[in-house]
Amino acid sequence: MPSHAIKVENLSKRYRIGFEQQRKDSLAEVIFDWFSKPIKNYRRLRNLTQFDQQLEDSQDIIWALKDINFTIHPGEVIGVIGNNGAGKSTLLKVLSRITYPTNGKVELNGRVSSLLEVGTGFHPELTGRENVYLNGTILGMTKKEIDRKFDEIVGFSGVSKFIDTPVKFYSSGMRVRLAFSVAAHLEPEILLIDEVLSVGDAAFQRKSLGKMEEVSKRGRTVLFVSHNMGAIRSLCTRGILLKDGQLAMDGDVDQVINAYLTGNEVSAEGKVIFSEQDIPDDNEFGILSVELLTLTGEVKSAFQIDEGFEIHIKYKIIEPVKNQRINLRFITSLGETVFATYEDAQIREGFIREPGTYKAICQIPPNLLNNLTYRIRIGFDSPGYKVLIPGKEYLGVDIVDTSEGYRYADGAFDGPIRPKAEWSVEDISS
Amino acid sequence: MTATNVDHQLIIIDPDDKKNKLINWQEIWQYRDLFFFLVWRDIKTRYAQSVLGVGWAIIQPVFSMIVFTIIFGNLARVDSEGVPYAIFSFTALVPWTFFSSSLTSASGSLINSKNLLTKIYFPRLVIPLSPVIGKLIDFGISLLILIGLMFWYGVIPTIWTLMIPVFIIVMMLTAAGAGMWLTALSIQYRDIRYGAEFFIQLLMYGSPVIYATSIIPEKYQIIYALNPMVGVIEGFRAALLGTRAMPWNLIGIGSLMAIAFFLSGALYFRSMERYFADVA
């Protein structure tokens, strides 16, 4: 057996992002633009694949990965964590050969499968059976392999009754279950997984996590990207932390998770502060910032399950508003609302909030949310009058459980919430 | 450790693409089941939820033939070299319809498979090649109708009918070669896709579909034959209808062009392949 399954040396990936649009102020400029546009467009499109030397430092180039080095031994299960935009997905895409590195080298020893999404290539007009074959071959299985595992795949998915029905008649949950079952039956030596476990209902997530654990125990090398710290913790032995395209930490998974949760790494994610131009507003109203804070006033984006936290919303009122209220929702990664809460205590007939700058604080009690990732949607309205700012998801929050007591639970419990219920058992046999 | 894996693979990813093979047939062979299922998906879903289903594969060339026969055969009286205009034009429409429809769908194939390109690795060449294979089904169906028409008009094919497989290969190489060019260009420059659809329609007039090559002045025929479909269509007519001698010069030039299209298309496709996911 080779000494390494994956070896990454000085890996860098450069992307060119879109050019900024220039504003046209006169009709002459607009007309000139029509004629000059094709040439400009051509340059812009051509530059997507060409990096001229003199443009090397131009603003539209970003380094999604910069000088990454690590070696993974066969059988290791690695969790890759980091904020959005840290380069996790790019790293996975380079390792999966979807996109190519700008510099550096990767060596992969063994058969590789990557799961960046479940159900890639599913076609709604084809039946479940046909999609299993199509998706399976897309993932790199041979027809023979699928023939052999077909019953197991269908059995695992729990949709055997509808296997000859076109997938367009499936519920989204059924589709995901079937797709995941195909993926779960891959037998690669190296498995690369991106956040796919965030799909499906909790029971199915648990089952999938169990399946993954089984895979990793069979000596497979697994590289696993997730925001779900509970899942990373229960599956992985080693963690890799990425920050701004660079390797920030590589080591024991508990240490890396702690560094991610406590370090400054997350402070940028636990808050949104709008600059003057992009304040979500209408003429009389605007949101200034939204922040997540611990009870001690520290900005974070990930909280322990038994830790309460606060959401601070700053906003400004330019014209007096009647019956202004805030509505806030917690939404799961599936898009289900877990609960909604309203700032409406002062609302009564004729209540008016005067112009000024305000800060609203919403306290979320401990032991309420499950160890999942939630999105926070915030909207402003005047019930009975108008919507001031339509609800929008501004922030994500990770609830994590790193306590020893729950080690036997694979990831999250069933259901969107996890309140701490009091239990007692007494012996009543006598 | 003593255990050695028989089908052990070492994959090296680096920015250098010079050492890659022009076409990695071995890898395509590994992914042959995917190739098969993609071809089969296209066939199966193309006419899904339609009443006539595969009947549409017949309607297109048959209705073109009817319209051409009325306009060019009966009204404009285009010379059909001694055979009924209907069969004269249909013999050309069978290869032409294959060529235009497989090239059109090959040139849009990468854009349509954007979702696959950005999510999973597989030999990218499978994408433009699979419609070229898939449209052979439609081609086969229209070939059967052509045989029916030949019976109806009592046309007896020549011995050169044995050459038909060669013409099919030339036409597939051309469609695949031009398809690789167009689809690799159009994933970066979307104009190419719109332009290609239009250009392919116009190209029908640059091929001997509604008229015979004999109306082209002798000295321009060599240039005309740079379009490989000229040799293919005239070859079909010479073999099946016997209206003319086998045009070896046209077929020779066309075949060389087809090979040039295919090789240059594969070369360009390979050089752009690594950017597909980034520009898709």
Boltz contact constraints between the chains, C-beta under 6 A:
constraints:
  - contact:
      token1: [A, 1]
      token2: [B, 1]
      max_distance: 6.0
  - contact:
      token1: [A, 45]
      token2: [B, 188]
      max_distance: 6.0
  - contact:
      token1: [A, 45]
      token2: [B, 189]
      max_distance: 6.0
  - contact:
      token1: [A, 48]
      token2: [B, 279]
      max_distance: 6.0
  - contact:
      token1: [A, 49]
      token2: [B, 275]
      max_distance: 6.0
  - contact:
      token1: [A, 96]
      token2: [B, 121]
      max_distance: 6.0
  - contact:
      token1: [A, 97]
      token2: [B, 13]
      max_distance: 6.0
  - contact:
      token1: [A, 97]
      token2: [B, 121]
      max_distance: 6.0
  - contact:
      token1: [A, 98]
      token2: [B, 121]
      max_distance: 6.0
  - contact:
      token1: [A, 98]
      token2: [B, 277]
      max_distance: 6.0
  - contact:
      token1: [A, 99]
      token2: [B, 277]
      max_distance: 6.0
  - contact:
      token1: [A, 99]
      token2: [B, 278]
      max_distance: 6.0
  - contact:
      token1: [A, 100]
      token2: [B, 274]
      max_distance: 6.0
  - contact:
      token1: [A, 101]
      token2: [B, 15]
      max_distance: 6.0
  - contact:
      token1: [A, 105]
      token2: [B, 14]
      max_distance: 6.0
  - contact:
      token1: [A, 106]
      token2: [B, 13]
      max_distance: 6.0
  - contact:
      token1: [A, 107]
      token2: [B, 12]
      max_distance: 6.0
  - contact:
      token1: [A, 108]
      token2: [B, 11]
      max_distance: 6.0
  - contact:
      token1: [A, 109]
      token2: [B, 10]
      max_distance: 6.0
  - contact:
      token1: [A, 116]
      token2: [B, 119]
      max_distance: 6.0
  - contact:
      token1: [A, 117]
      token2: [B, 119]
      max_distance: 6.0
  - contact:
      token1: [A, 120]
      token2: [B, 119]
      max_distance: 6.0
  - contact:
      token1: [A, 120]
      token2: [B, 120]
      max_distance: 6.0
  - contact:
      token1: [A, 121]
      token2: [B, 116]
      max_distance: 6.0
  - contact:
      token1: [A, 123]
      token2: [B, 41]
      max_distance: 6.0
  - contact:
      token1: [A, 123]
      token2: [B, 45]
      max_distance: 6.0
  - contact:
      token1: [A, 125]
      token2: [B, 45]
      max_distance: 6.0
  - contact:
      token1: [A, 125]
      token2: [B, 48]
      max_distance: 6.0
  - contact:
      token1: [A, 133]
      token2: [B, 37]
      max_distance: 6.0
  - contact:
      token1: [A, 134]
      token2: [B, 37]
      max_distance: 6.0
  - contact:
      token1: [A, 134]
      token2: [B, 41]
      max_distance: 6.0
  - contact:
      token1: [A, 137]
      token2: [B, 33]
      max_distance: 6.0
  - contact:
      token1: [A, 137]
      token2: [B, 34]
      max_distance: 6.0
  - contact:
      token1: [A, 137]
      token2: [B, 37]
      max_distance: 6.0
  - contact:
      token1: [A, 138]
      token2: [B, 120]
      max_distance: 6.0
  - contact:
      token1: [A, 142]
      token2: [B, 33]
      max_distance: 6.0
  - contact:
      token1: [A, 143]
      token2: [B, 33]
      max_distance: 6.0
